[in-house]
């Protein structure tokens, strides 16, 4: 039986971002309507805690402890889970304290700031900082304010983590990472790579709610925005199984009771990610009993995706996005092509191919030294492999 379970687990692992059998058991223990000892035991008996627990599963352990601390108090694992819970609480509070000066700098300079991902979910949906571990703080700023925001933070001691010119980052990517001592801030000007273009970005800016972080009042996405962003951002292949998108989505759904399904469809349609949303919602409905309106299900079933949307869907599930630098010229071109495709998937595929030529040429003209250095490195690496 153990061998069969292991084989099935490996097969399911091929389907990132969907979880393995062991991680599904952990998610159900964390997210079931009622915390039941049988669910805890099912997960507990399915893994070797010392060797089989990956980073994605580890981030769910504070939530697991909080649910079962009074139900399975005598389990020998509970003391370790308590330590993980306390460590998460401590690290998240340190993170908020460290991020406070940066948030104040941006607000004092009249920049609009939306909190994304971990911090607003921990405060607004999990209702407990310990339950949603974070490694950084994600901020969304208006596209036209990105250079001012980056300059302000750099002047105040932050350094840019990426080894690329800012001209290249602004044109090709959707965010930049800034680091200072204990804090890492991901500064986004587009919520998703598929959100490039002011019309799509404004679909998020027009639907925000206030959130308090200490004595600061900021903005974050509404429940529908968080639900959409969590699913699409998380539903892609990752060397570390990104199962947290499942926990976040279920928590948002259960805590809000306010998903605007018409707007959710519009967001998915405009971003060209209905295939991702369809697969994710099918999984959430089957495994965690999320109730999806019948008319929404029919729209998903009847949707005819374009060729480029199918390509992007397959690429998201097979290669993921930029988890390791491309090591060959072919991989570099391929990576940039799919980055371009994500940003322009509302155009016919033939036009996208033509636009890609112009897009690539403009990138090289904007940052010639960067591309010369990059391609020289790739050529040298190819030469070394051939010798």
C-alpha positions as CSV (number, residue, x, y, z in Angstrom):
1,X,0.0,0.0,0.0
2,X,2.8,2.4,0.9
3,X,4.4,1.9,-2.6
4,X,1.1,2.6,-4.3
5,X,0.6,5.8,-2.3
6,X,4.1,6.9,-3.2
7,X,3.6,6.2,-6.9
8,X,0.3,8.1,-6.9
9,X,1.9,11.0,-5.1
10,X,4.6,11.3,-7.8
11,X,1.9,11.2,-10.5
12,X,0.0,14.0,-8.8
13,X,3.2,16.0,-8.3
14,X,3.5,16.2,-12.0
15,X,0.3,18.3,-11.9
16,X,1.6,21.3,-10.1
17,X,0.0,23.5,-8.9
18,X,-2.4,20.9,-7.7
19,X,-1.3,19.2,-4.5
20,X,0.1,15.7,-3.8
21,X,-2.0,13.2,-1.8
22,X,-0.1,14.2,1.4
23,X,-0.6,17.9,0.8
24,X,-4.3,17.4,0.1
25,X,-4.7,15.6,3.4
26,X,-2.9,18.6,5.1
27,X,-5.1,21.1,3.4
28,X,-8.3,19.3,4.3
29,X,-7.1,19.1,8.0
30,X,-6.6,22.9,7.9
31,X,-9.7,23.9,5.9
32,X,-12.4,21.4,6.8
33,X,-15.6,23.1,8.2
34,X,-14.8,21.3,11.5
35,X,-11.5,20.3,12.9
36,X,-11.6,16.5,13.3
37,X,-8.9,14.3,14.8
38,X,-9.4,11.8,12.0
39,X,-8.3,14.4,9.4
40,X,-5.2,15.3,11.5
41,X,-4.3,11.6,11.9
42,X,-4.8,11.0,8.1
43,X,-2.2,13.6,7.3
44,X,0.0,12.7,10.2
45,X,0.2,9.1,9.1
46,X,0.8,9.9,5.4
47,X,4.2,11.6,5.8
48,X,7.6,11.3,7.3
49,X,7.7,14.7,9.1
50,X,11.5,14.9,9.0
51,X,12.0,14.1,5.4
52,X,8.9,14.6,3.3
53,X,7.6,18.0,4.5
54,X,8.3,20.6,1.8
55,X,8.3,24.4,2.2
56,X,4.8,24.7,0.8
57,X,3.4,22.4,3.4
58,X,5.5,23.9,6.2
59,X,3.8,27.3,5.7
60,X,0.5,25.7,6.5
61,X,1.6,24.3,9.9
62,X,0.8,27.4,12.0
63,X,-2.9,27.1,10.8
64,X,-2.8,23.3,11.5
65,X,-1.6,23.9,15.0
66,X,-4.1,26.6,15.7
67,X,-7.0,24.4,14.7
68,X,-5.9,21.2,16.6
69,X,-4.1,22.6,19.6
70,X,-7.0,21.8,21.9
71,X,-8.2,18.7,19.9
72,X,-5.0,16.7,19.7
73,X,-3.0,18.2,22.6
74,X,-1.2,14.9,23.4
75,X,0.2,14.3,20.0
76,X,4.0,14.3,20.2
77,X,4.1,16.6,17.2
78,X,2.1,19.4,18.8
79,X,5.0,20.9,20.8
80,X,6.9,21.4,17.5
81,X,3.9,22.8,15.8
82,X,3.5,25.3,18.7
83,X,7.0,26.4,18.1
84,X,6.4,26.9,14.4
85,X,3.2,28.8,15.2
86,X,5.1,31.2,17.6
87,X,7.9,31.6,15.1
88,X,5.5,32.6,12.4
89,X,3.8,35.2,14.7
90,X,7.2,36.6,15.7
91,X,8.5,36.9,12.1
92,X,5.4,38.5,10.8
93,X,5.4,41.1,13.5
94,X,9.0,41.9,12.8
95,X,8.2,42.1,9.1
96,X,5.4,44.6,9.7
97,X,7.6,46.7,12.0
98,X,10.4,46.7,9.4
99,X,8.0,47.6,6.6
100,X,6.5,50.6,8.4
101,X,9.1,53.2,7.4
102,X,8.8,52.3,3.7
103,X,5.0,52.5,3.9
104,X,5.2,55.9,5.6
105,X,7.6,57.2,3.0
106,X,5.3,56.3,0.1
107,X,2.2,57.7,1.8
108,X,3.8,60.9,2.9
109,X,4.8,61.5,-0.7
110,X,1.2,61.1,-1.8
111,X,1.7,57.8,-3.5
112,X,-1.2,55.4,-3.7
113,X,-0.4,52.0,-2.2
114,X,-2.4,48.8,-2.3
115,X,-1.4,45.9,-0.1
116,X,-1.3,42.5,-1.9
117,X,-1.1,38.9,-0.9
118,X,0.2,37.8,2.5
119,X,-0.2,40.9,4.8
120,X,-3.8,41.9,3.9
121,X,-4.9,38.2,3.9
122,X,-3.4,37.6,7.3
123,X,-5.0,40.7,8.8
124,X,-8.3,40.7,6.9
125,X,-9.2,37.0,6.4
126,X,-7.1,34.8,8.6
127,X,-7.6,37.3,11.5
128,X,-4.4,36.2,13.1
129,X,-0.9,37.2,12.0
130,X,0.6,33.8,12.9
131,X,-1.6,31.8,10.6
132,X,-0.3,33.2,7.3
133,X,3.5,33.1,7.2
134,X,5.1,35.8,5.0
135,X,8.6,36.2,3.6
136,X,8.1,39.8,2.2
137,X,5.6,42.6,1.8
138,X,3.9,43.0,-1.6
139,X,2.8,46.5,-2.6
140,X,0.9,47.6,-5.7
141,X,1.4,51.2,-6.9
142,X,0.0,53.0,-9.9
143,X,2.0,52.4,-13.1
144,X,2.7,56.2,-13.5
145,X,4.2,56.4,-9.9
146,X,6.5,53.4,-10.1
147,X,9.7,55.3,-10.8
148,X,9.0,57.8,-8.1
149,X,8.3,55.0,-5.6
150,X,11.5,53.1,-6.5
151,X,13.6,56.3,-6.3
152,X,12.2,57.2,-2.9
153,X,13.0,53.8,-1.4
154,X,16.5,53.7,-2.9
155,X,17.2,57.2,-1.4
156,X,16.1,55.8,1.9
157,X,18.6,52.9,2.0
158,X,16.9,50.2,-0.1
159,X,18.8,48.4,-2.8
160,X,17.4,46.8,-5.9
161,X,17.7,43.0,-5.8
162,X,17.5,42.3,-9.5
163,X,20.7,42.2,-11.6
164,X,19.2,44.1,-14.5
165,X,18.8,47.8,-15.5
166,X,15.7,49.5,-14.4
167,X,14.8,50.4,-18.0
168,X,14.6,46.6,-18.7
169,X,12.7,45.9,-15.5
170,X,10.1,48.6,-16.2
171,X,9.5,47.4,-19.8
172,X,9.7,43.6,-19.4
173,X,8.6,42.9,-15.9
174,X,5.7,43.9,-13.5
175,X,7.6,44.4,-10.3
176,X,11.0,45.1,-8.6
177,X,12.3,43.7,-5.3
178,X,13.8,46.2,-2.9
179,X,15.9,45.0,0.1
180,X,17.0,46.6,3.3
181,X,18.3,44.7,6.3
182,X,15.5,42.4,7.5
183,X,12.9,43.6,5.0
184,X,12.2,42.7,1.4
185,X,9.5,44.6,-0.5
186,X,8.1,43.5,-3.8
187,X,6.9,46.7,-5.5
188,X,4.4,45.9,-8.2
189,X,3.0,48.3,-10.8
190,X,0.9,45.5,-12.4
191,X,-1.0,43.0,-10.2
192,X,-0.3,40.2,-12.6
193,X,1.8,39.9,-15.7
194,X,-1.5,39.5,-17.6
195,X,-2.6,42.9,-16.2
196,X,-0.2,45.0,-18.2
197,X,-2.0,47.9,-19.7
198,X,-3.8,50.7,-17.9
199,X,-7.3,49.4,-18.7
200,X,-6.7,46.0,-17.1
201,X,-4.8,47.5,-14.1
202,X,-7.7,49.8,-13.4
203,X,-10.0,46.8,-12.9
204,X,-8.2,46.4,-9.5
205,X,-7.7,50.1,-8.6
206,X,-11.4,50.8,-8.8
207,X,-12.4,48.1,-6.3
208,X,-10.4,48.6,-3.1
209,X,-11.2,48.6,0.6
210,X,-9.4,50.2,3.5
211,X,-7.1,48.2,5.8
212,X,-5.3,49.3,9.0
213,X,-1.7,48.3,9.6
214,X,-0.8,49.6,13.0
215,X,-1.7,53.3,12.9
216,X,-1.5,53.5,9.1
217,X,-4.6,53.3,6.9
218,X,-3.9,51.8,3.5
219,X,-5.8,50.1,0.7
220,X,-6.2,46.5,-0.4
221,X,-8.2,44.6,-2.9
222,X,-11.8,43.7,-2.2
223,X,-12.8,40.0,-1.7
224,X,-13.4,39.3,-5.4
225,X,-10.0,41.0,-6.3
226,X,-8.2,38.9,-3.7
227,X,-9.9,35.7,-4.8
228,X,-9.0,36.2,-8.5
229,X,-5.5,37.4,-7.8
230,X,-4.8,34.5,-5.4
231,X,-5.9,31.9,-7.8
232,X,-4.2,33.3,-11.0
233,X,-1.0,34.2,-9.2
234,X,-0.8,30.8,-7.5
235,X,-2.0,28.5,-10.3
236,X,1.3,27.8,-12.0
237,X,4.1,25.3,-11.7
238,X,6.6,26.0,-9.0
239,X,9.6,24.0,-7.8
240,X,8.1,24.4,-4.4
241,X,4.5,23.3,-4.7
242,X,2.5,26.5,-4.3
243,X,-0.3,24.9,-2.4
244,X,-0.9,28.0,-0.3
245,X,-3.0,29.5,-3.1
246,X,-5.6,26.8,-2.2
247,X,-5.6,27.7,1.5
248,X,-5.8,31.4,0.8
249,X,-8.6,31.0,-1.8
250,X,-10.7,28.9,0.5
251,X,-10.2,31.3,3.5
252,X,-11.1,34.3,1.3
253,X,-14.2,32.5,0.0
254,X,-15.4,31.4,3.5
255,X,-14.6,34.6,5.3
256,X,-16.1,37.0,2.8
257,X,-19.3,35.5,1.4
258,X,-19.1,38.3,-1.0
259,X,-17.6,37.1,-4.3
260,X,-19.0,39.0,-7.3
261,X,-19.1,36.2,-9.9
262,X,-20.0,38.5,-12.7
263,X,-16.9,40.6,-12.0
264,X,-14.8,37.5,-11.5
265,X,-15.7,36.4,-15.0
266,X,-14.9,39.8,-16.4
267,X,-11.5,39.8,-14.7
268,X,-10.7,36.4,-16.1
269,X,-11.9,37.2,-19.6
270,X,-10.1,40.4,-19.8
271,X,-6.8,38.8,-18.5
272,X,-7.2,35.8,-20.8
273,X,-6.9,33.3,-17.9
274,X,-10.3,31.5,-18.0
275,X,-8.6,28.1,-18.5
276,X,-6.6,28.6,-15.2
277,X,-9.7,29.8,-13.4
278,X,-11.7,26.9,-14.7
279,X,-9.2,24.2,-13.5
280,X,-8.7,25.9,-10.2
281,X,-12.4,26.2,-9.4
282,X,-13.1,22.7,-10.4
283,X,-10.5,21.5,-7.9
284,X,-11.7,23.8,-5.1
285,X,-15.4,22.7,-5.7
286,X,-14.5,19.0,-5.7
287,X,-12.1,18.9,-2.8
288,X,-13.3,21.8,-0.5
289,X,-17.0,22.1,-1.5
290,X,-16.8,25.7,-2.8
291,X,-20.3,26.5,-4.2
292,X,-20.1,27.9,-7.7
293,X,-23.2,29.3,-9.3
294,X,-24.6,27.1,-12.1
295,X,-24.6,29.9,-14.7
296,X,-20.9,30.5,-13.9
297,X,-20.1,26.8,-14.4
298,X,-21.9,26.8,-17.7
299,X,-19.9,29.9,-18.9
300,X,-16.7,28.1,-17.9
301,X,-17.7,24.9,-19.7
302,X,-18.7,26.7,-22.9
303,X,-15.7,29.0,-23.1
304,X,-13.6,28.6,-26.2
305,X,-10.0,29.7,-25.5
306,X,-7.7,31.2,-28.1
307,X,-4.6,29.5,-29.3
308,X,-2.3,31.9,-27.3
309,X,-4.4,31.3,-24.1
310,X,-3.9,27.6,-24.5
311,X,-0.2,28.1,-25.0
312,X,0.0,30.2,-21.9
313,X,-2.0,27.7,-19.9
314,X,0.3,24.8,-20.9
315,X,3.4,26.9,-20.2
316,X,2.2,27.8,-16.8
317,X,1.7,24.2,-15.9
318,X,4.9,22.9,-17.4
319,X,7.7,25.5,-17.0
320,X,6.4,28.2,-14.6
321,X,7.7,31.7,-14.7
322,X,11.3,32.7,-14.2
323,X,12.2,30.3,-11.4
324,X,15.7,29.9,-12.8
325,X,17.6,32.0,-15.2
326,X,17.6,30.7,-18.8
327,X,20.9,28.9,-19.6
328,X,20.7,29.0,-23.4
329,X,19.9,31.6,-26.1
330,X,16.9,29.5,-27.1
331,X,15.6,29.5,-23.5
332,X,16.1,33.2,-23.2
333,X,14.1,33.9,-26.4
334,X,11.4,31.5,-25.2
335,X,11.1,33.2,-21.8
336,X,10.8,36.6,-23.3
337,X,8.3,35.4,-25.8
338,X,6.0,34.0,-23.1
339,X,6.4,37.1,-21.0
340,X,5.3,39.1,-24.0
341,X,2.5,36.7,-24.7
342,X,1.2,37.1,-21.1
343,X,1.1,40.8,-21.5
344,X,-0.6,40.9,-24.9
345,X,-2.8,37.8,-25.0
346,X,-5.9,39.9,-25.9
347,X,-4.5,40.3,-29.5
348,X,-4.7,37.6,-32.3
349,X,-1.7,35.3,-32.2
350,X,-0.4,36.5,-35.6
351,X,-0.2,40.1,-34.4
352,X,1.5,38.9,-31.2
353,X,4.3,37.4,-33.2
354,X,4.8,40.6,-35.1
355,X,4.6,42.7,-31.9
356,X,7.2,40.4,-30.3
357,X,9.8,41.4,-32.9
358,X,9.2,45.0,-32.1
359,X,9.1,44.4,-28.4
360,X,12.4,42.5,-28.5
361,X,14.1,45.2,-30.6
362,X,12.9,47.9,-28.3
363,X,14.3,46.0,-25.2
364,X,17.7,45.6,-26.9
365,X,17.8,49.3,-27.9
366,X,16.8,50.4,-24.4
367,X,19.4,48.3,-22.6
368,X,22.1,47.3,-25.2
369,X,24.9,46.7,-22.6
370,X,22.7,44.4,-20.5
371,X,21.8,42.3,-23.5
372,X,25.3,42.2,-24.8
373,X,26.6,41.0,-21.4
374,X,23.7,38.5,-21.1
375,X,24.2,37.0,-24.6
376,X,28.0,36.9,-24.2
377,X,27.5,34.8,-21.0
378,X,25.1,32.5,-22.8
379,X,27.5,32.0,-25.7
380,X,30.3,31.3,-23.3
381,X,28.2,28.7,-21.4
382,X,27.2,27.0,-24.6
383,X,30.9,26.8,-25.7
384,X,31.8,25.3,-22.4
385,X,29.1,22.6,-22.7
386,X,30.2,21.7,-26.2
387,X,33.9,21.3,-25.3
